[in-house]
């Protein structure tokens, strides 16, 4: 699915921000990504879906060398990856259901109202489909963001600190949805500072824990 081989990334001629990164993301895998603030977690995640391109090394995504892809090829790759950010950006003048449909609209395809209804049911927001995003709570916004991320039936969901602003109950509800997504043989890469959340997840799903430290990607210790 995603194969990184000795990737490094930096801006211009400056010293690399990330170096010697290697990782294999396979269908059905679940990975957590940890590391101190400023260690490069978000940069690493952006490399995973070709929002940034490496300075050196090799990245194979869905059987294709990313360095050889055209602009259209990268756009097609990104449709196979759903992304959930800590602060999801919605168009506040559009109802939640329309915001969830945006990836279908951007891709130029028809809006599938049945899929949108099913996704609203899945994230328990059926009654909020016609509401405007500012009326949602933090947990509801993140669940809506997850519905938007999976509307194109991606093979991989990347979640960048999606529970950072949520309480424990809302964090667990979002985690439940990601585990359910993963159980359909889909991959999840979840960046978080919350070690308690990782411990709770590891009781329910076989997950590897990765840590970025010293510009490099490491397997976290068993203390997690």
Secondary structure, 3 states (H helix, E strand, C coil): CEEEEEEEECCCCCCCCEEEEEEEECCCCEEEEECCCCCCHHHHHHHHCCCCCCCEEEEEECCEEHHHCCHHHHHHHHCCEEEEECCCCCCCCCEHHHHHHHHHHHCCCCCCHHHHHHHHHHCCCHHHCCCEHHHCCHHHHHHHHHHHHHCCCCCEEEEECCCCCCCHHHHHHHHHHHHHHHCCCCEEEEECCCHHHHHHHHCCCCCEEEEEECCEEEECCCCC
